[in-house]
Amino acid sequence: MFKTSFKVSVIALASVALFTISCKNEKAATADESVKLSVPFEKYELENGLDVILHQDKSDPIVSLAIQYGVGSNREKTGRTGFAHLFEHMLFQESENVPQDQFFKTIQDAGGTLNGGTWKDGTVYYEIVPKNAMETVMWLESDRMGYLINTVTESAFENQQEVVQNEKRQRVDNNPYGHTSWVIDKNLYPEGHPYNWQVIGELEDLQNATVDDVKEFYDRFYGPNNATLVLAGDFDTAEAKKMIEKYFGEIKRRQEVEPLKPQPVTISETKRLYHEDNFATAPQLNMVWPTLEQYTEDAYALDFLGEILSQGKKAPLYKVLVKEKDLTSRTTAYNSSNELAGDFQISITANNGVDLDSVESGINEAFVLFEKEGVTDRDIERIKAGLETQFYNGISSVLGKSFQLARYNVFTGDPGFITQDIENIKKVTKEDVMRVYNKYIKDKPYVMTSFVPKGQLNLIAENSEKAKIVEEEIKENVTKKVEELNTEIVKTPSNFDRSKPPVQGAVPELNVPEMWTTNLENGMKVSGIEQNEIPTVNFSLVIEGGHLLDDMKKNGVANLMSDIMMEGTANKTPEQLEEEIDLLGASIRIYTTDESIVIRGNTLTRNFDKTMDLVTEILLEPRWDEEELTRIKTKTINEIERSDANPNVVASRVYNKVLYGDDHIFSYPTVGNVESVKAITMNDLKAYYTKNFSPSISTFQVVGKIDKDAVLKDLKGLEERWPSKEVTIPEYPIANNRDKASLYFVDMPNAKQSVINIGYIALPRTDKDFYSAEVMNYKLGGSFSGNVNLILREEKGYTYGARTNFSGSKIPGTFTASSSVRTNTTGESVQIFRDEISKYKEGISPEDLEFTKNALVKSNARRFETQGSLLGMLQEINEYNLPVNYIEKEEATIKNMTLEQHKALANKYLDASKMAYLVVGDAATQFAQFKKMGFDEVKLLDKNGKEVKLEDVKL
């Protein structure tokens, strides 16, 4: 399940919300250009205390149901931490009328998706389904709200304890700087304060939790009187109300939950702590000051302060730490105000080898600079301009609306609080920003953490004390045996037979939005879809080539090329360009993929013309700033060196090296390596640009509240000024020529989890079998209900998730089975993957094939909801030259697949006896076992995929 802060600055969720921003030096918004949005909602309360909020949105044939409970980790106690998050997992197991593991499968079978999240102040569950499955969602959610606790067994609880512990290992214990939040919160918030512990909980508490603990927690906090239900989407209001009353109205109230009052904290003196991090390769400094709770006047101003101090090239932290002192390549500062309290944090990951004393000194110098330069009206304007676009992006989906309606209701008692929220944001002034800086930051005590790589204690900030972090010891796996009593589940009385799932109506028919396509005179193909729900535009300009056009001897040029292009233009300094974009409320970013360079943008409809003027200037008038190139190279080298500490990045890098081999560009990371990046010069970038940037190999995709004529008018400058040239993209022949099962192991000493990647070269996206192979793979590992996940996560509790997939482009991609598993289950997990892949070739059941067909076909109702999803569809059509009706053809492929075809595809594309089995983990405890597991070869590799002699390694 996901965890999130659910912190969104501005989301429109009022009956009528008006948010108008006029920026100096920008075209003033006319009356009809003002940000006006009507989002009608109805709120009422059931007799049992359940708050219900309804919002109709008939733009797509889908509905979302979100239920937010007023319980997060802030309701836990010392010694019983992690319960809210653990219980979130338990609610996905079974209930009195929904069998084990059927929550996910039922929703997927209906063509929907679902998940849940826990944070400090709340827990939310949600589903998004085609509208015909609305009653199914009501049945599921009401059953776990009112009819769950009798099904909580020792074995089910034991399993989810293991899953949550694996989530902690994956997110915290096996990650660089993973323990930072634990150290900060333990020292910022006093013992017993609800924010003193982490949402994930203490490992010891998770291990010691009992079923009785869970039942007591459920009874206290999971009643209807502590919940808000939001239904959004395409539904009939009268019908929806009847369903809600039927399914939720009879659930009895539980214990009354008193609202928590704000508990802001202060600290009397600065606390300085350090930790030698097993995974970090660079030192990191954090400074954290206590602030105050959300929705207060000061909290809004503190949000602005974080932006002004750290974001962009005008920011004091950037000027001092990056440009002047070259101590880091990125600065971060932000305020985090929650229900009970808040904190303001500055986080700096320093360049390798940098003493954190110099970082602390640099931060203090940045404060002096900030006090000297102050805050300008223009600073305030550009932040508010960006919020306007965020305002609309946040309501682009029914789920986004559901989340925010629920959040406002739970924390303010008013789903329409957006009106006040917007007013509070609009009221922030430059004087407010300086005031909160002086009140909460300047000369005030703080908590400081110095996290440094092992063996580099010389880099910690002076006068720091060792943080009391407890790290898990790797032990031999011992399966805990739980004796279940075969007692029949006692059913809670109901007014109707809840054991019968509701009958779903007709599935909404596929309705692909109309698209238009044309070619500019310079050869660039342009495609668009007009979607008028919100006044924004999303666009992408895709230039073919990317990493494919890199020279293996100077790998990483394409990646640096995409970075340097955002560093100013011939007529604008980097700082000026950044400010121009910000004042439009727009975002423009450029990135490199294996096969393209992509310019991606998001802007308000009324500013699309000015945004495209900037895109044209960025594309055609590079600044070629040598100072910025030096900074970018430093940043890239830092990222490469730090990636050695990330087991997932190492696994991906070595996996590609093993499968594609030294003669294929895909075996070389897109970002390059340290040596290649150091060697790259500005002339290399100019040569790449001159040779490889052409509209003849480019496509432009646009989705939003804009028509074809307006788009083509605003592309006129790019059409006239960007001449076409011939570009040859090299071909790298590749085939699956593996003939044995090879086990490759990369040592990550003391890793708490092992990252597993298993597979080989398969087929390209352009192959006639590709989509059929994806359909075939779905039940093996293409979803939560895939066989490998049901075994490794739901049955064994070894992992937080396991998947299999085919990845292909114009070049053959891979079949890959992957997971991160508890270290002491590594060997068994690899064998489970091996066995399940082999077993899958024997065929699946008719029921599994029907499930696959339902999940894939019915989910198309959700496929065209947002501008982002439509943009992705246009890119896919253009990249692979697909017919406009390719989704209809995909549906036909799914519907027509037989058990025999499914089995034939599995036998053609799955052969566990010829796959590469890569494990990145703790070699000292896990490597030796693989010599006895029947692999054709077993090798130890370094983090770049080169073989290591066993005699050179201490195991």
N, C-alpha and C positions, 0 to 999 in steps of 0.2 A: 504494500500500500504506500501511497506517496505521503510525504510530509511537506508542508509548506507554511510559510509565514502568512499567506493570504493577505499580504500588504499591497494594496493597489491604491495609488494616490487619489485618482478620480475616476469613478465609474457612475454613469448616469442611471439612476434607478428611482426616479421620482415620478409622480403623476405627470408633471411637466417640469423639466429642468432647463434653465437658461444659463449658459456659460459663455459670455462674450469677452474676448480678449482683443484689444487693439494694440498693436506694437508700433512704436515710433519708427519712422522711416519705412514703414510697410503700408501696403494698400489697406485702407480701412475697410472693415467688413460692412457691406450693405445690409439692409434689414433682413433680406432673405438669405444672406450669407452667414448671419450670426449662427452660433451654435445653439440650435433649438432641437430639442428631442422630447417627444412625448412617449413615455413608457408607462402606460396605465397598469396599475395593479390593484388588487382587492385583497384586503386583509380581514380575517375573522378568526374566532377562537372556538374550538370544540369544547364541549362540557368538561372533558378530561384535562383541559389546559393546553392542548396542542395549538400552537399558533400556525395558521394556514395563510399562505400568500399565493395568489394566482396572478400570472401574467400571460396574456395571450400574445402569440407571435406566429402568424400563419404563413410566414415567408418560406418555411420548409416543412415537410410533413413529418416532423419529429417532435418529441417532448423530452424535457429533462425533469427529473425529480431529485431534489437535493434536500437532505435532512441534516440540519446542524444541531448538535447537542451542546448544551452549556456545560461541557466538561472537557478540560484539557489536562495537561500535566500539572496545571496550577491547582487542581483539586486533590492531588496526591499528598502523601505524607512521607517524611523521612523514613527510610527503611522499606518503603513500599512504592518505590518510584518505577515509572515505565508502565503503570497499569492502564492508563488511558490509551496509550498506543497499542499495548498488548491486547486490550479488549477490542480495539478496532479490528484487529486481526481475527479475534474469536467470532465476531459477528458475520464473518464470511464463511464459516464452517458449515453449520446446519442449524435448523430450527425445528420446531415440532412438526411442521408440515412441509418443510423443504429438506430433502435428503442431503447427506454429506457431499460437499464439493459441487452442489448444484446451483449455487448463487451465480457464479461466473458462467457456468455452462448454459443456464436458462436464459440469461441476458444475451450471451453471444448467439445462442440459437435463434433468438428473436431479431438478430441483426444489430444489437446494441453494444454499448461499452459501459463499464462501471469501475468504480474504485472508491477509495476512502482516504481521508487524511487526518492527521492529528498534529496539533501544534500546542503552544503553551496554553492558549485560552479556549480551545475548542476542538471538536471532532466533527467531521462532515462525511456523509456517504452520498454518493450520487450515481445516477444512471441516465444515459441518453439512449433513447430507443425510437424506432419508427412509431408513429402515433397509434398504430393498431395494437401495440404492446403496452399501452399505458396502464391497463388494468393489471397486467402481469407484474409490473413494477410496484404497483400499490400492494399487491398480494405479498411480494417478497419483502418489501420494506416494513410492512405492518407485522409480518410474522416474526421478524427478528427484533422488532420493538416490543412486542407483547407476548411472544410465544417462543422464546429462545432458551431461557435459563435451564429448563428441565433436560436439555440436550447436552449441556456442558459436561463432558466426561473427562476422566483423567487422561486417556490416550489423546483425545483431541487437544486438550490443553497442553500436554507435554509436547505435541508436535508444533504448536504455534509458539511455545516458548523457544524451541530450537530455531524456528524461522526468524523470530524477532532478534535472537542473539546473532544469527547470521547477518541480518540486516545491519546490526550494530558493527559487526566486524567489517562488513563491506564499506559502510559509510564513514566509520570512525577509526577503528583500530588498524585498518589496512591502508589508510590514506595519509599523505603528508599533512601535518598540522591538524589532524583529525581530533585531537584532544583539546584544541584551543578553547572552544566554547565552554568545555567543562571547567577548565582552569579559571576562565573569566567569571563565570557565574558563581562558582564556589567562593570567590573572593570579593565579588561585587555585592552579592546578596547574602544576608546573614543566614545562619542555620535556621531552618524552619520556614524561611520565606518561600513562597510557591515557585519562584524562579531560580532557586538555589541549585536545582538539579536539571538534567537534560530530559527532553521529551522521550528519547529512546530509553532512558532509565539506566540504573546501575546494573552491571552484569550480575552481581551477587543478588540484587533484589529480584531480577528476572528469574534467576535460578531457584530462588527460595519461595516464589509465589505459589499459592495453592488454589485449588478449585473453590474453596470456601471464600478466599479473598476475592476472587472474581465475582462470585455470586453476590457478595455484599456490595461490591463496587457497582454492579449492574443495577441492583435494587435502589441504590442511592441516586444514580445519575442518568439512567437511561429510560426514564419514564416520559410519557407524552407532555407532561407539564414542565419538562426541562428541554423542550425541543421546538424547532421551527421547521415547518415543511413548506418548501417552495416548489410549485409546479409551474413550468414555463414551456410555451410552445404552442403547437397547433391542436387545440382541444375545444370541445363544447363546454362552456362553464357549468351549465346545469348538470350535465353528465358527470363532469369531474367532481363536483361537490357531492353528488350521490355516492360516487366511488370512495371518496375520502371518508365520508361518514360511515359507509359500510365497513371499510377495512380498518380504519383508525379509531372510529368513534367509540367502539366497545372496549378499547384497551384502558385498563384502570390506571388512575393516577398512582404515582409512587411517592416516595418521600419528597417532602418539599425541599427545594434547593434554594438557599438564601443567596442573593447576589453577593459577589465579592466586592469589597470596597477597595479603591486604589491604595497601593502600598508602596509609594516611591521611597527610595532609600538615599541615604547620604553615607559617605565614608569620611573618616576623620583624617586619614593619612594615605599617601600613595603607597601602593603595594606593588612590588617588582618581583616577578617570578620567571623561572626559566625551565626548559625541558629539552633534553637531548632526544630528538625525533628520529625514530628508526627509519623513516621513509623520506624525510626531507633532504634535499640536496642544496638548499639555499636557506639562509636565515630569514626569519619573519618576525616583525615587531608589531604588536597591537597595543594601543592605548585606548582605554575605555572609561568614560565618565558617566556617572548616574544622571538620568534626566527625569522625565515624568511620563504619565500615562497618555494614551492616544486621545485624539479629538479635543485637545486643549490648545489654547492659543499659542503657547510656547512650542508645542510639538510640531505645529505647522511650520513655524519659523525655523526650528531646528532641522527639518527636512530640507529647507532651502539652504541652510548653512552647510550641510554636508555636500550638496551639489556645488556650491560656490567654492568651497575649500579645495575640492579634489577633482571635479569633473571638467575636462577640457584643458586647453593649452593656456587659458588665462588663469587657471586655478593656482593659488599660492603654493600648494603642496607640489603641483606639477613643476612649476617654475623653479623651485629650489631643489627638490629631490631628484628630478629627472633632468632638466635642462642644465642647471647650474652645477650640480654636484655629481651627477651620474651615479646615484646610489641605487636607483631602481628604474624600472621601465613603466611602472604603473602605480597610481595612487588611488586609494579608496577611503572615503569617509562617508558615514551615513548615520542618521538617527533611527533608532528602532523603538518606537513607542507602542506598547501593548496595553492590554486591559488594565493591568495593575501598576505598571511601572515602565520605565524606559531607560535606554542607554545610548550614548553617542560614541561611535567607534571609529578610530583611524587604524587602517590595516595596511602595512607595507611589507611586501615580500622583496627583500633586498637582492641586489645582484650578488652572484656567488662571491663568497669571501669577504663581503662587506661587514665591518664591525657595526653592531647595532647601536653602539653609542653614537656613531656618526649619524645614524638615521634619526635617533631621538633628538640630537642637536639640530638636524635639518628641519624636523617638524617644528621645533621652537622658533627657528628662523622664519619658517613659513607663516607662523602666527604673527610675528613682528611685521612681515610684509603685508599680511592681511589687514592688520590694524592700521598700517600706513596707507594702503590703497583704498580700504573700505569696500563698500558695496554700492554699485551703481544701479540706477533705474533700469538700465539696459540688461543688467544681470537678472533682475527680477522678471523683466519682460520675457527673456528667452526661456526661462524655466516655465513660466506660465504658458507660453506658446507650445512647448512640448507636452504639457499636461492636457491641452485641448485635444491633441491627436490621441493621447493615451485614453482620454475620456471616451472616444469612439471605438478604439480598438478593444476596449474592455467589454463593450456590449455587442461585439460582432457575433457572439454565439449565445444560444439560450442558456448554456451552462454558465457563462460569465455573468449573465443577468441573475441567474438563480443564486450563485455564490454571494453576490453583493447584496441582493435583497435579504438573504438570510443573515449576512454579517451585520448589516445595519440594524436589523430587527433585534438580534441577540444582544448587541453591544450598546444600542441607543434606545431600543424599544420602538423605533420608527423606521420602517422600510424606506420612507421618503426622506430620510436624513440627508440624502445627497444634496438637497437644496441648501441646507446649512453648511454641509461639507464644502461645497463649491464657494459659498460666501466666505468661509473661513480662509480658503486658499487665496481668493481674490484680495482679501484684506491684508495679506502679508506685505510688509514694506521693507525697504532697506534698513530702516531704523530698527525694526523688529529683529532682523537678522543680527545686527550688531549687539542688540540688547541681550539676546539669548546666548551669544558667544561670551559676553562678559559675565552673564549670570551663571552659566553651567560649565564653561570650559576654561576661560582665562584664569590662570593661577589656582585652579581647583585641583584637589587630589584625584587620582585616577588609579586604575589597575593596569599594569603593564605586563605583557608576556613576551619573553624572548624564546622562540623555538629555533633551535639550531641543529644542523646535522650532527650525528653521533661523532664524538671525537673532536668537535670544534667549539669547545666551551670558551675559547678565547674570544668568540664573537658575541657573547651575550652582553646585554646592557649591564653596566656596573651596578654593584650593590643589589643584585637579584638573588632571591632564594629559590631553592629547588622546589618545583611544584610536586605535590604528593599524588602523582598519577599512578594508578594501579593498572598494570598491563597483564593481560591474560597469558597464562603459561600454556604452551602447546603440549597436550597430553594425548595418550593413546585413546582412540575412540572406544567408548564403552556404551553399548546400547542399553538404555534404561528400560527395564521390563515393567510394564504397567498391567496389572491384572484387572480386567474389566468385568464387572458384574453384569451378566446378561439379563438385565432387568428391562422390562418394556417401558418405553418413554410414556410418562403420564401426560395426557393431553389436557391442556387448559380449556375449559368450556368456551364455546363460541356460539354466536347467534346463527351461524351457517357452517357448512362443511368446508373448512379451510384446506383440507387435504387434497381437494381437487383444484388443480391450476386453472385459472381463467382461460376461456377460449379466446384466442386472438382473432381479430377480424382480418379482412383482406390486406395484404401487404401493399403499401403505396407503390404505384408504378414508377419505374425509372423515368426521371425527367431531367435529362441533361440540359443545362443552360445553353442558350444559343450563343455561338461564338462567331466572330468575324476575323478574316485573315486578308492581308494584302502584302505586297512587296514594295518597298521604297525604290526609288530610281537608283540608289547606290547598292542595291542587292540585298538589303536587310529585310528579313521577313518579320512582319508585325501581326500579332494576334491579340484579340481582346474579348472580354466579356463585360457587359454592362450590368452592374448590380447596384441598385439604388437605395438599399436599406440605410446605409450610413454615408455621410459626405466625405469619404476618404478614398484614396487610390493606392493600390499596391502594384508595383511593377518590378520587372527584372530585365536586364540586358545580359544575355549569355553569349560570351565569345568562346567558341570552341578552341580546344587545344590544351590550355592550362598546363598541368604537370606533364602531360604527354610531350610537350614541346621543350621540356627541360633537357639540358645536356647532362648525362650521367656524371660527367667529370666536374660539373658546376651545378650540382643539383640544388634547387631552392630558389632559382631566379624568378620563376612564375609567382611564387608565394610573396617574395619581396616586392615584385612588380605591383601586385594588388594592394600591398601596404603603402608603397610610396605614392600611389595615385591619390590617396586621401590626404596627403600632406601638402595642401596648398595647390595653387595653380600659377600660371605665369603672371597673373594679375592680382592674385590674392595670397597673402601669407597663410600658413597653416592655421593660425589663430583666426584670421579674417574669414576663411572658408568655413571653419567650424561654426563661427558665430552666425554667418549667413544661413546656414542650414538650420541651426537652432531657432532663429527668429521666425522661420517659416513653419515651425512646429513639425519639421520633417526629420526623417532619418535616411541616410544614404550610407551603405557599407559595400565594400568590395572584398571578395574572398576568392581563393583558388581551390579548385577541386582537381581530382585526377585528370579530368578531361575538359575543363573549362575555367574561365575566369568570369565571375558573376558580379554584376552591379545590381544591388537590390535596394529598393526604396519604398517608403511609405510616407504619404503626405496628405494634407487636406485637399479636397477637390479644388477649392478656390486658389490653392497655391501650386497646383500641378505645373502650370506654365513656368513659374519661377524655379521650381524644383528641377524641371527638365533643362532649363538654362544652365543651372549649376552642374547637372550631370554632363551636359555637352562640354562645358568648360573643363570639368575634371578629366573627361575622356580625351579631349583634343588638345588641351593646353597644360600638360604636366609641368610641374615646377622644377622637378629634378633637384630637390634640396639636399645637398650633401650632408648638412648637419642632421637633418631628419633621417637620412639613410643610416648614418652612424648609430643613431638611437634605435632605429628599427632593427638593425643587425644585432645590437646588444640585447634587445628584447627577445629576438628570435633565438639567439644562442642560449639565453637564460631558459627559455621554454624547452629547448631541446635537452639541456642538461637536467632540468627538473623532471622531464618525462621519464628519466631513468629510475625515478623513485615511484612512478605510478605503474603498478602491476598491469593494469588494463592497457595502457599505452605500450608498454614493453611487449605484452602479448600480441597486440595488433601488429607491431613493427616486425617482430620475429616471425609471426605467422605468414605475413606477406613475403618476407625474405625466403622462407622455406618453400612456399608454394610457387612463387613466380620466378625465383632464381635470379642470379646476378645479371643476366642479359635482358631483363625486362624492367622498364622504368617503374612499374608498380612495386617492385621490391625495394625501392628507395623512397623514404618518407617525403611527402609533399613539401614539408618545411625545410628539407635538407638535413645535413649534419653539421657539426660544429666547424669542421675544416672547410667544407664547401661554402658555408655562409660567410666565413671570414674572408674567403678568396673572392667573393662576388664584388664587382665594382659598379659604379654608376653607368659606365659604358656597357656593361653586360645587360643592365636593365633597358637602356636606350636601344640596344640592338634587338632585344626580345620584342620591345614595343614596336619598333619600326618594321620588323619582319613579320610579326604575327597578329597585330591588331587590324582587323578588317571587317567591314559590314558584310562581306561575302560569306563569312563563316559565323555570322551573328544573328540572333533572334531577339525580338523585343516582345515581352508579354505584359499585358496590363489588365487589371481587374478593378472595378470600382464604379463610383457614381460619375461616369464620364462616357460620352459616346465616341464613336469612331472618328467623326469629323474633328472633334476637339483634340483627340489624341494625335491625329496626323498633323494638325495645325501646329501643335506644340513640339512635334518631332521634326519640323521643317528645317530648323537650324542644323540638326544632326544629319539630316538627309543631304543637305547642300554642302556641308563643310567636311564630311567624312567620306573621302573617295575609296572606291573598292580596289583591292589588290588580290593577287593569287597567293594563297597560303596552303602549304602542303603539310598535313599532319602525319607524322610518321606512324607506321604500323609495326606492331610488336606481336608476331605470331606466338600463340600460346595454346597449349593443349594439355589435357590431363594425361600425363605419361607415367604417373605413379604406378608401381607394381608391387608395393608392399606396405605393411602397416608399420609406421615408424613412430617411436615415442621420443619426443624432444622435451628436455627439461631445462628451464632457466631458473637459476637460483635467486631467490629473494629472501635472504636470511631473516628468520623470525616472523615471516608472514603469517598472519592469523587466518588467511584464506588462500586458496589456490585458484588461479584463473585458468580455466580450461577452454581451449579452442581446438576443435576437431573438424577436419574436412579436407577438401581438395578442390582443384579447378573443376568447374562444372560447365556452365553454358552462358552465352551472352543474353542480354535482355531482348535482343533482336531475333533470337532463335524461335522458331515456330512452337517449340515445346516449353518455352520459358514460363509462360503464365500457367500452363498445365502443371508444370513441376511445382510452382508455388501453391497451387490448389492441392496437389498431392501431399505437400509438406505440412499443410495446416494442422492436421491432427497429430503429427509427429511432434512438432514443437513450434508451430506458427502462432500459438496463442497461449493464454494462461491455462487453458484446458488441454494443451498438448500433452502427449504421453510422458515426455521427459520431465516436464514441470510437475505433473501430478505425482510422479514417483519421487524425484529428487527433493521437491519442496513439500508437497502435501502429505506424502506417505512417509518419507524418511526425515524430513526437516533438516536436510544437509545444506540448503541454499536459500537465498531470497528469491531466486528465479532461474529458470533454465529454458533455453530456446534453441530452435534450429531455423535456418533460413537460406534462401538462395539470393545471392547478390550478383547482378550482372548489368552491364552497360553495353556499349557497342563492342566492348572487349569482354571475353569470357570472364565471369566472376566466379565466386566460390560457393560451394555448399559448406555451411559452417554450423556446427553444434557448439554451444558455448554456455558457460556458467561460472560463477565464483562460488566455491564450496568451502565449508569448514575444513581447515588444514588436515585434521585427522580423519577425514573421509575422502581424501583425494583419490586414492587407488580404487576404492569401491565405486566412486562417482564416475570415473573414467570407464570402468567396466560396465556400469549401467548404461551409459551412452552407447558404448560398443554393442551391447546386447540389444538395446531397443532399436537401434538403426538396422541391425541385422533382422530382428523379428518383424520389423515393419514391412519387409519385402514379402512376407507371407500373406499380406493383404489385411484390410481392415473390415470391420463389420458393416452391414447395411446401415445400422444406426449411426455409426461414426461418419459414414459418407453423407448421410442425410443431415447430420449436424454441420458438417463442413459446408454443404450447399446452402443451408439456411443462414449460417453465420456470414458467409461471403456475399450472397445475393442480397439479403435483406439489409445489410449494412450500407448499401448504396444510397439509402434514404438519407444517411448522414453525410454523404460524400461531398455535397456541394454547398455547405452552409456558410462557410467563411470565405473572405477574399483570399486568404492565404491558401486554402485548399484548392480553390479554383485556379489560382496562379500556378500551383504545382501541377495541376492537370494540363494547363497550357504548355508548361515547360516540357512535360513528358511527351506530349504530342509532337512538339517541334524537335525535341532531341532525337527521338526515334522514328520520326516521320510516320506517326501512327494516323490512322483514319480518324475523322472527327467522332465517329460512332464506335471507337475502340472499346469503350466500356460496355456497350451493348454486346459486342463480340465476346468480351470476357464473361459476361453473364451467361451467354450461350455455352461457352466452354465449361463453366461450372455445372449448369443444369444438365448438360449432356454427358457428363463424365460417368462412366460405369465402374463397377468394382474391378472388372478385368482391366480397364484402362488404367485405373489407379494403381493396381498391382504391377502392371507392365512399366509404368513410369518409375515406381519405386525400385524395381529391379534394374532399370536402365541407369538411374542417376544416384543410387545409394549403394555403395560397396565399402563396408567397414574394414575389409581386409586390405584396402589400398589407400587408406586415409593417413594423413599426418595427425598425430596426437600431440598437441603442445600443452605443457603445463608450466605455469609460472608460479613458483611457490617456494617453500622452505626445503631445500635439498637435503639438509642434514637429517630430517625426519621422514621425508617422503620419496626420495629418489630411488633408494635401493630396491623397493618392492616391485618396481616396474620390470626389473630384470627377470622376474619370475612369472610374468603375466602373459607370456606367449607372443610378444611383439617380435617382428622380424629384425628390428634393430632398436637399440636404446642409446640415446646420445645426450650429453650435457652440453648446452650452448650458452654463450654469453648474451648480454642484453642487445647485441647487434646481430645475433644469429650465427655467430662463428663458433665452431666446435671447440670445446675445452677438454683438455686431457684430464682424465680422472686423477692422475697422480699430482696434478697442480691444484687440486681442490681439497679443502678440508671438509670431510663429511662425517 
